[in-house]
Amino acid sequence: MLVACVHVNVKSEHIEAFIRASQENARNTIQEPGNLRFDVIQQMDDPTRFVLYEVYRDEAASKAHKQTAHYARWRDTVESWMAEPRRGIFYGSHFPAREDQWETPE
């Protein structure tokens, strides 16, 4: 599995719009065959900071996600709302280690 944690710092006046756009991207992403999970989480002590927690079967699935229309729409929509460039960090999963152990919320 490939886990991506995308750290985003959003300008305060765009927080609600960023949440809506990211939720829409997440709803579409969890329909992709290579995606196992997509969470949009907000830092409690600083509401301008978010992490997009994404789990893919493999690197190819992550790359395929970047080719989708919904990803491009999200990227282009939220770019000017960011206080700084987003930063993605990639991880390998040790637990759960098998894709059948991941569950995507409905």
C-alpha positions in Angstrom: 0.0 0.0 0.0 1.0 3.6 -0.6 -0.1 6.2 1.9 0.0 9.9 1.0 -0.3 12.6 3.7 -0.9 15.9 1.9 -0.4 18.9 4.3 -2.3 22.0 3.3 -2.4 25.4 4.9 -5.5 27.3 3.8 -6.1 31.0 4.0 -8.7 31.6 6.7 -11.2 33.2 4.4 -11.3 30.0 2.3 -11.6 27.3 5.0 -15.3 26.4 4.3 -14.9 26.4 0.5 -11.7 24.3 0.8 -13.6 21.8 2.9 -16.5 21.5 0.4 -14.1 21.2 -2.6 -12.0 18.6 -0.7 -15.0 16.6 0.3 -16.2 16.5 -3.3 -12.7 15.3 -4.4 -12.7 12.7 -1.7 -16.2 11.4 -2.7 -14.9 10.9 -6.2 -11.5 9.5 -5.2 -13.0 6.7 -3.1 -14.8 5.5 -6.3 -11.4 4.9 -8.0 -10.5 1.2 -8.2 -7.0 1.8 -6.8 -8.0 3.9 -3.8 -8.6 2.3 -0.5 -9.2 5.4 1.7 -9.4 9.2 1.5 -9.8 11.3 4.6 -10.0 15.1 4.9 -8.9 16.0 8.4 -8.5 19.5 10.0 -6.1 20.4 12.7 -8.1 21.2 15.9 -5.8 23.9 17.3 -5.3 25.6 13.9 -8.3 25.3 11.6 -6.3 26.6 8.6 -4.3 23.4 8.5 -5.5 20.2 6.9 -4.1 16.8 6.0 -5.5 14.8 3.1 -4.9 11.1 4.2 -4.9 9.0 1.1 -4.3 5.2 0.7 -3.8 3.6 -2.6 -3.1 0.0 -3.6 0.2 1.0 -5.2 2.1 3.9 -6.8 0.4 3.3 -10.1 -3.0 3.9 -8.5 -1.7 7.1 -6.9 -0.4 8.3 -10.2 -3.8 7.4 -11.9 -5.6 9.5 -9.3 -3.6 12.6 -10.5 -4.9 12.0 -14.0 -8.6 12.2 -13.1 -10.8 15.2 -13.9 -12.0 15.5 -10.3 -8.4 15.8 -9.0 -7.6 18.4 -11.7 -10.7 20.4 -10.8 -9.8 20.2 -7.0 -6.2 21.2 -7.7 -7.1 24.2 -9.9 -9.9 25.3 -7.6 -8.0 25.3 -4.3 -4.6 26.5 -5.5 -5.2 30.2 -4.8 -6.8 29.4 -1.4 -3.5 28.0 0.0 -1.4 30.1 2.2 1.7 28.1 1.0 2.2 25.3 -1.4 0.8 21.9 -0.3 3.3 19.3 0.7 2.8 15.6 0.1 4.7 13.0 2.1 4.5 9.3 1.1 4.6 6.3 3.4 4.4 2.5 3.2 1.8 0.8 5.3 2.9 -1.9 7.9 -0.5 -2.2 9.5 -3.0 -2.7 8.0 -0.7 -4.5 5.7 -3.2 -6.1 3.3 -5.7 -4.1 1.2 -8.6 -6.3 2.4 -8.0 -4.8 5.9 -8.7 -1.3 4.8 -12.3 0.0 4.8 -13.4 3.1 3.0 -16.3 4.9 4.8 -19.5 5.2 2.8 
